[in-house]
Amino acid sequence: MLMFVWAEDKAHNIGYQGHLPWHLPDDLAYFKKVTMGHPMIMGKTTFASFPKLLPGRLHVVLTHQKDLGVESDQLILVHNFVELQAWIKAHQDQEIAVIGGAGLFELLKDQVEILHKTEIQGVFPADTKMVALDYDQFEEISRTPGVVDAKNQYAHDFVVYQRRKEVYE
């Protein structure tokens, strides 16, 4: 099962120069909680934004490069969409977190079943927007306000959506 995990501002911005446009430790803790123990699919730019491999999670990176200069059993490279789809099919019994970037969200938006979105109440300088999702196909199942304090200066909500099941009669 595929789940998207991302944060966006009120203008649907998700990235700036290869990084998040904001600093929000509460969202980083939520990301860790949601992705821990699950494989994460990402593009090369998203992978490059990490200071190191994130513990407790398999990193599946879609890239044309044959080598990213990292040797680890926590890292799998897939080189095209066909390879990625084969990997997803072979692991369909697991919850797989798709964490970006925008191109990967676009490729997989018709397959995702769960959305874990952090809605940040602000607009930030950015060069990457989240792809348009048809929210009519999803039902909001939870909304939790995030912590606002000295370290988390922006109001935000953690929102979870589940794809609606088709009803056939």
MIDOTOR-825987 format. One record per residue: chain; x, z, y of N, C-alpha, C, O, CB in turn. Coordinates in pm, whole numbers, m for minus. Last residue first. Glycine has a CB too. Layout:
! residues N
NODE   mol      n.u      n.w      n.v     ca.u     ca.w     ca.v      c.u      c.w      c.v      o.u      o.w      o.v     cb.u     cb.w     cb.v
NODE     A        X        Z        Y        X        Z        Y        X        Z        Y        X        Z        Y        X        Z        Y
...
***
This chain:
! residues 169
NODE   mol      n.u      n.w      n.v     ca.u     ca.w     ca.v      c.u      c.w      c.v      o.u      o.w      o.v     cb.u     cb.w     cb.v
NODE     A    m2252     m739     m203    m2379     m708     m269    m2415     m818     m366    m2519     m811     m432    m2492     m690     m165
NODE     A    m1962     m580      m96    m2020     m700     m154    m2149     m663     m228    m2153     m567     m305    m1921     m770     m250
NODE     A    m1790     m468      172    m1901     m431       84    m1965     m560       35    m2017     m639      113    m2005     m340      158
NODE     A    m1451     m403      234    m1561     m500      233    m1667     m451      134    m1635     m400       27    m1510     m644      196
NODE     A    m1331     m120      401    m1348     m189      272    m1467     m284      284    m1571     m247      339    m1370      m87      155
NODE     A    m1118     m105      683    m1254      m96      628    m1259     m174      496    m1199     m280      484    m1360     m151      730
NODE     A     m809       58      695     m880      m70      688    m1016      m48      622    m1027       20      520     m798     m176      608
NODE     A     m780      342      900     m782      288      765     m861      158      767     m966      148      831     m844      390      663
NODE     A     m572      503     1142     m682      411     1109     m667      368      964     m556      360      911     m682      287     1203
NODE     A     m477      772     1338     m467      709     1207     m593      627     1184     m705      674     1205     m448      815     1093
NODE     A     m286      872     1614     m413      815     1568     m390      745     1435     m295      668     1420     m473      716     1675
NODE     A     m172     1108     1823     m141     1047     1694     m273     1003     1633     m360     1084     1605      m64     1148     1598
NODE     A     m128     1079     2173     m215     1111     2059     m162     1040     1936     m114      928     1943     m362     1071     2087
NODE     A       22     1217     2469       17     1121     2359      m75     1173     2250      m97     1293     2236      158     1094     2302
NODE     A      176     1262     2784       61     1289     2697       56     1179     2591       81     1062     2620      m73     1295     2780
NODE     A      519     1323     2821      411     1225     2829      298     1264     2734      322     1295     2617      463     1084     2796
NODE     A      729     1496     2782      667     1494     2914      547     1401     2925      480     1399     3028      768     1455     3014
NODE     A      867     1697     2587      770     1589     2562      682     1575     2686      575     1634     2694      682     1618     2433
NODE     A     1013     1909     2680     1083     1805     2604      997     1681     2580     1049     1572     2557     1130     1860     2471
NODE     A      823     2068     2809      944     2028     2882     1019     1914     2812     1081     1832     2878     1037     2148     2900
NODE     A      522     1922     2669      601     2036     2715      725     1984     2786      731     1866     2820      639     2129     2597
NODE     A      266     1839     2466      323     1806     2597      392     1933     2646      329     2037     2662      213     1756     2700
NODE     A      206     1728     2141      255     1837     2224      310     1781     2356      390     1688     2356      364     1919     2150
NODE     A      m82     1514     2083       57     1555     2067       91     1668     2163       15     1699     2255      151     1437     2089
NODE     A     m402     1530     1929     m320     1529     2051     m178     1578     2020     m159     1670     1941     m385     1618     2160
NODE     A     m511     1319     1677     m454     1451     1704     m372     1444     1831     m280     1362     1842     m368     1500     1585
NODE     A     m750     1168     1495     m685     1161     1626     m641     1303     1659     m723     1394     1668     m782     1102     1738
NODE     A     m853      974     1209     m809     1098     1273     m742     1069     1406     m684      962     1427     m714     1176     1180
NODE     A     m971      735     1150    m1001      848     1062     m946      981     1115     m988     1087     1070     m944      822      924
NODE     A    m1115      443     1263    m1032      557     1304    m1070      677     1217    m1187      715     1211    m1050      591     1457
NODE     A    m1112      159     1064    m1191      274     1107    m1094      385     1146    m1001      416     1071    m1289      322      994
NODE     A    m1071     m195     1112    m1022      m61     1080    m1118       45     1130    m1193       24     1225     m883      m39     1139
NODE     A    m1153     m433     1207    m1129     m427     1063    m1085     m288     1017    m1066     m266      898    m1023     m529     1025
NODE     A    m1152     m402     1475    m1283     m405     1411    m1269     m398     1259    m1364     m360     1190    m1359     m532     1451
NODE     A     m891     m437     1554     m933     m300     1523    m1075     m293     1466    m1115     m189     1415     m924     m213     1647
NODE     A     m674     m658     1493     m819     m661     1500     m871     m523     1456     m891     m498     1338     m879     m776     1412
NODE     A     m384     m646     1699     m449     m614     1572     m600     m617     1594     m648     m583     1702     m403     m475     1518
NODE     A     m121     m810     1847     m264     m782     1856     m319     m758     1716     m302     m841     1626     m340     m899     1927
NODE     A      198     m643     1835      111     m757     1807      m35     m715     1821      m67     m597     1807      139     m815     1665
NODE     A      351     m472     2105      290     m468     1972      201     m590     1956      137     m634     2052      209     m336     1951
NODE     A      622     m616     2292      486     m564     2281      443     m560     2134      493     m636     2052      387     m649     2364
NODE     A      926     m579     2460      860     m606     2332      724     m539     2330      712     m420     2360      947     m558     2214
NODE     A     1041     m494     2685     1054     m637     2659      990     m676     2527      997     m792     2486     1200     m677     2659
NODE     A      954     m258     2945      968     m299     2806      987     m450     2798      954     m524     2891      845     m256     2723
NODE     A      887       35     3128      956      m95     3125      982     m133     2979     1027      m51     2900     1090      m90     3207
NODE     A      567      183     3045      712      189     3056      771       49     3066      710      m47     3018      772      264     2936
NODE     A      289      378     3112      338      242     3098      487      244     3132      527      299     3235      258      140     3190
NODE     A       96      625     2934      187      583     3040      221      438     3017      186      381     2914      316      671     3044
NODE     A       31      791     2684      m43      773     2809       53      748     2924       85      838     3000     m132      895     2839
NODE     A       75      650     2372      141      723     2481       71      688     2612       55      571     2646      294      688     2487
NODE     A      m26      680     2052      m70      624     2179      m11      710     2291      m43      828     2303     m227      619     2189
NODE     A      104      606     1751      116      705     1857       80      634     1987      148      540     2028      261      769     1864
NODE     A      m54      519     1452      m16      478     1587       m6      600     1677      m95      685     1680     m117      377     1644
NODE     A      m66      409     1151      m25      536     1212       29      501     1349      143      457     1362       82      614     1124
NODE     A     m294      243      953     m220      236     1078     m192      378     1126     m284      459     1140     m299      156     1186
NODE     A     m323       98      632     m326      220      713     m242      197      839     m134      138      832     m272      344      632
NODE     A     m298     m160      532     m419      m83      502     m435       40      590     m547       81      619     m418      m41      358
NODE     A     m184     m494      592     m174     m350      617     m307     m281      590     m414     m334      620     m129     m324      762
NODE     A     m214     m767      575     m198     m692      451     m201     m540      470     m219     m466      373      m69     m731      385
NODE     A     m214     m884      820     m332     m907      736     m326     m830      604     m424     m828      530     m346    m1055      707
NODE     A       36     m817      927      m85     m755      983     m211     m778      900     m305     m699      909     m108     m808     1121
NODE     A      285     m915      860      217     m832      761       82     m776      809       21     m695      739      306     m718      722
NODE     A      387    m1065     1072      388    m1122      938      297    m1047      841      238    m1106      751      530    m1124      883
NODE     A      366     m878     1285      287    m1002     1287      276    m1061     1146      168    m1102     1104      349    m1105     1383
NODE     A      555     m688     1210      414     m648     1221      324     m773     1217      219     m771     1153      391     m568     1352
NODE     A      778     m854     1235      741     m804     1102      595     m756     1102      521     m781     1007      834     m689     1059
NODE     A      784     m892     1511      773    m1007     1421      729     m967     1281      651    m1037     1217      906    m1079     1413
NODE     A      821     m631     1612      695     m701     1636      677     m820     1541      565     m845     1495      690     m749     1780
NODE     A     1030     m470     1363      974     m496     1493      847     m580     1491      780     m597     1390     1075     m562     1576
NODE     A      860     m194     1211      894     m286     1319     1009     m377     1282     1075     m358     1180      929     m210     1444
NODE     A      786      m43      992      817       28     1116      863      m64     1230      902      m15     1337      924      130     1090
NODE     A      585       15      726      639      m96      804      660      m40      944      565        6     1008      542     m224      804
NODE     A      606      208      443      593      213      588      661       92      651      780       70      632      654      343      643
NODE     A      422      220      152      537      156      217      511      154      367      408      104      412      561       11      161
NODE     A      337      401     m118      303      387       24      429      338       94      532      406       94      252      524       87
NODE     A      337      217     m431      392      314     m337      333      294     m198      284      186     m164      546      302     m331
NODE     A      253       11     m584      199      143     m619      249      252     m525      208      368     m537      237      177     m763
NODE     A      395     m211     m509      261     m194     m452      196      m60     m487       96      m23     m427      173     m305     m499
NODE     A      645     m309     m561      635     m167     m523      496     m134     m468      481      m39     m390      741     m133     m418
NODE     A      627     m577     m609      690     m495     m713      677     m345     m685      695     m264     m776      837     m532     m726
NODE     A      521     m659     m364      438     m667     m485      494     m579     m595      419     m513     m667      429     m812     m534
NODE     A      747     m622     m199      624     m546     m175      537     m545     m301      486     m440     m339      545     m606      m55
NODE     A      920     m814     m310      957     m672     m312      833     m586     m293      816     m486     m363     1062     m642     m202
NODE     A      776    m1047     m256      805    m1012     m396      841     m864     m406      799     m796     m499      920    m1100     m452
NODE     A      781    m1041       23      653    m1032      m47      673     m993     m193      596     m915     m248      577    m1165      m36
NODE     A     1059    m1076       62      992     m954      109      860     m935       35      830     m824      m10      968     m960      261
NODE     A     1101    m1332      m39     1168    m1217     m102     1099    m1086      m64     1083     m997     m147     1316    m1212      m61
NODE     A      941    m1469      149      909    m1477        6      973    m1360      m69      907    m1296     m151      958    m1612      m53
NODE     A     1071    m1421      392      938    m1365      371      899    m1368      223      830    m1277      176      835    m1442      453
NODE     A     1420    m1338      335     1311    m1424      382     1178    m1361      344     1173    m1261      272     1324    m1568      323
NODE     A     1601    m1151      247     1648    m1254      338     1542    m1352      386     1570    m1439      468     1755    m1329      273
NODE     A     1650     m803      227     1571     m918      183     1591    m1025      290     1598     m994      409     1417     m882      163
NODE     A     1853     m536      131     1835     m649      220     1748     m753      153     1769     m788       37     1971     m709      260
NODE     A     1831     m190      112     1805     m316       42     1786     m423      147     1711     m404      242     1680     m306      m54
NODE     A     1973      128      103     1956        5      180     1938     m115       87     2018     m138       m3     2075      m17      272
NODE     A     2051      347      m33     1934      364       53     1899      237      129     1806      236      209     1958      477      153
NODE     A     2287      306     m148     2173      285     m235     2042      310     m160     1934      297     m218     2182      375     m359
NODE     A     2504      128       74     2430      248       38     2319      211      m59     2265      101      m55     2371      317      164
NODE     A     2710        2      312     2694        9      167     2623      139      133     2674      248      160     2832        0       94
NODE     A     2694     m204      584     2657      m72      535     2639      m81      384     2562     m163      335     2527      m18      604
NODE     A     2715     m457      689     2828     m366      703     2801     m224      659     2876     m133      693     2873     m365      844
NODE     A     2515     m623      627     2502     m553      754     2615     m453      777     2612     m375      872     2368     m481      760
NODE     A     2514     m944      487     2575     m812      484     2558     m749      622     2584     m814      723     2727     m819      443
NODE     A     2381    m1178      526     2408    m1140      387     2460     m998      376     2453     m937      269     2507    m1237      324
NODE     A     2117    m1224      758     2256    m1188      730     2270    m1145      584     2180    m1082      528     2303    m1075      825
NODE     A     1852    m1244      796     1918    m1363      741     2063    m1333      706     2126    m1408      632     1912    m1479      841
NODE     A     1644     m970      698     1749    m1027      780     1803    m1153      714     1800    m1166      592     1862     m926      804
NODE     A     1464     m687      655     1447     m833      654     1549     m891      751     1542     m866      871     1300     m875      692
NODE     A     1544     m404      475     1567     m476      600     1553     m626      576     1619     m684      491     1708     m444      657
NODE     A     1443     m103      377     1432     m242      333     1437     m326      460     1346     m321      543     1297     m268      248
NODE     A     1559      205      307     1553      111      418     1553      m31      361     1653      m75      304     1672      132      518
NODE     A     1414      495      174     1476      367      144     1455      274      263     1343      265      315     1419      305       14
NODE     A     1469      828      280     1388      707      287     1472      585      252     1587      574      295     1326      690      427
NODE     A     1630     1050      310     1505     1064      236     1416      942      235     1301      949      193     1429     1176      291
NODE     A     1775      992      637     1773     1055      505     1633     1056      443     1532     1061      513     1824     1197      514
NODE     A     1845      683      780     1760      801      788     1749      863      649     1715      794      553     1619      766      846
NODE     A     2168      571      864     2055      565      770     1976      695      779     2033      803      786     2105      542      623
NODE     A     2220      599     1223     2266      601     1084     2144      583      994     2031      579     1042     2343      736     1049
NODE     A     2099      542     1461     2240      580     1465     2304      581     1325     2425      566     1311     2255      717     1530
NODE     A     1893      249     1479     1918      382     1421     2067      416     1432     2152      329     1413     1871      387     1274
NODE     A     1883      m11     1561     1854       92     1661     1878      233     1609     1882      328     1687     1711       79     1708
NODE     A     1918     m172     1342     2034     m152     1428     2010      m43     1533     2106       11     1588     2071     m282     1497
NODE     A     1653     m181     1246     1757     m112     1169     1877      m79     1258     1931       31     1250     1802     m199     1049
NODE     A     1542     m341     1449     1494     m204     1430     1598     m123     1353     1628      m10     1390     1359     m202     1356
NODE     A     1686     m577     1397     1699     m509     1527     1652     m365     1519     1716     m276     1575     1620     m584     1635
NODE     A     1604     m648     1134     1744     m613     1161     1761     m538     1294     1841     m445     1302     1830     m739     1163
NODE     A     1287     m492     1049     1373     m604     1083     1512     m554     1118     1535     m434     1129     1315     m684     1200
NODE     A     1172     m294      770     1203     m316      911     1282     m444      927     1337     m498      831     1282     m197      968
NODE     A     1006      m67      564     1041     m207      586     1062     m226      735      982     m181      817      930     m304      531
NODE     A     1080      219      383     1048      167      516     1096       22      525     1212       m8      496     1115      255      628
NODE     A      949      421      119     1031      308      163      984      262      301      865      265      332     1025      192       61
NODE     A      911      775      170      851      643      152      953      535      189     1034      554      279      722      628      238
NODE     A     1019     1016      238      992      993       97      933      856       67      907      824      m49      901     1098       46
NODE     A      881     1012      560      969     1081      465      924     1057      321      807     1075      286      971     1233      495
NODE     A      695      906      738      778      814      659      862      882      552      910      815      460      868      738      751
NODE     A      563     1121      860      484     1015      798      568      928      704      518      882      602      420      927      906
NODE     A      775     1281      959      676     1337      865      603     1227      789      583     1238      668      575     1424      941
NODE     A      903     1100     1133      976     1155     1018      877     1207      914      893     1181      794     1072     1268     1062
NODE     A      697     1061     1321      752      947     1246      823      997     1120      804      942     1012      849      865     1335
NODE     A      683     1323     1421      568     1265     1351      613     1148     1265      573     1136     1149      459     1219     1452
NODE     A      933     1340     1545      900     1434     1436      782     1382     1354      781     1394     1232      868     1575     1492
NODE     A      899     1143     1739     1005     1127     1638      980     1219     1518     1002     1180     1404     1144     1156     1700
NODE     A      695     1260     1891      668     1137     1817      773     1114     1710      740     1069     1600      663     1016     1913
NODE     A      836     1475     1997      718     1502     1914      682     1379     1832      643     1391     1715      598     1544     2001
NODE     A     1035     1354     2159     1072     1417     2032      953     1446     1940      968     1442     1818     1145     1546     2060
NODE     A     1050     1091     2334      937     1175     2296      966     1239     2160      926     1185     2056      803     1092     2293
NODE     A     1143      874     2569     1202      981     2487     1090     1081     2460     1042     1148     2552     1326     1049     2557
NODE     A     1085      515     2573     1058      654     2614     1136      749     2525     1189      710     2420      907      686     2608
NODE     A     1118      267     2458     1124      277     2604     1109      419     2657     1122      440     2778     1017      191     2663
NODE     A     1339      241     2179     1210      286     2232     1222      301     2383     1326      345     2433     1166      420     2166
NODE     A     1549      m57     2174     1523       86     2156     1382      119     2204     1314       34     2263     1627      172     2232
NODE     A     1607     m319     2246     1638     m275     2111     1615     m127     2083     1657      m77     1979     1777     m306     2083
NODE     A     1510     m340     2510     1652     m362     2480     1693     m301     2346     1799     m239     2334     1738     m304     2592
NODE     A     1233     m171     2427     1308     m216     2543     1456     m221     2506     1518     m120     2476     1285     m122     2665
NODE     A      903     m164     2274     1049     m165     2273     1108     m214     2403     1045     m289     2478     1098     m249     2162
NODE     A      629     m160     2299      688      m85     2188      840      m81     2192      901       m1     2120      643     m145     2057
NODE     A      332     m177     2495      477     m192     2486      532     m105     2374      488        9     2354      544     m156     2621
NODE     A       64     m160     2554      101     m206     2419      252     m234     2405      293     m307     2315       22     m332     2384
NODE     A       15      m27     2782       25     m172     2795       67     m237     2663      103     m355     2660      125     m210     2907
NODE     A       31      239     2712     m102      186     2747     m103       34     2763     m210      m27     2759     m150      251     2874
NODE     A      274      223     2439      220      277     2563       86      209     2594       35      131     2514      320      258     2680
NODE     A      315      314     2093      299      215     2199      244      283     2323      178      386     2315      206      100     2155
NODE     A      477      354     1781      429      414     1904      418      303     2008      500      211     2011      522      529     1953
NODE     A      409      318     1426      470      280     1553      411      362     1667      309      429     1652      450      131     1579
NODE     A      368      209     1110      399      331     1182      471      289     1310      579      232     1305      488      430     1096
NODE     A      146       71      876      226       49      996      247      185     1061      155      266     1068      157      m52     1094
NODE     A      154       58      524      108      128      642      202       92      757      324       83      738      103      284      619
NODE     A       57      m88      216      133      m96      341       69      m13      450      m53      m14      467      146     m241      386
NODE     A       84        0     m118        0        0        0       88        0      124      182       79      135      m95      121        0
***
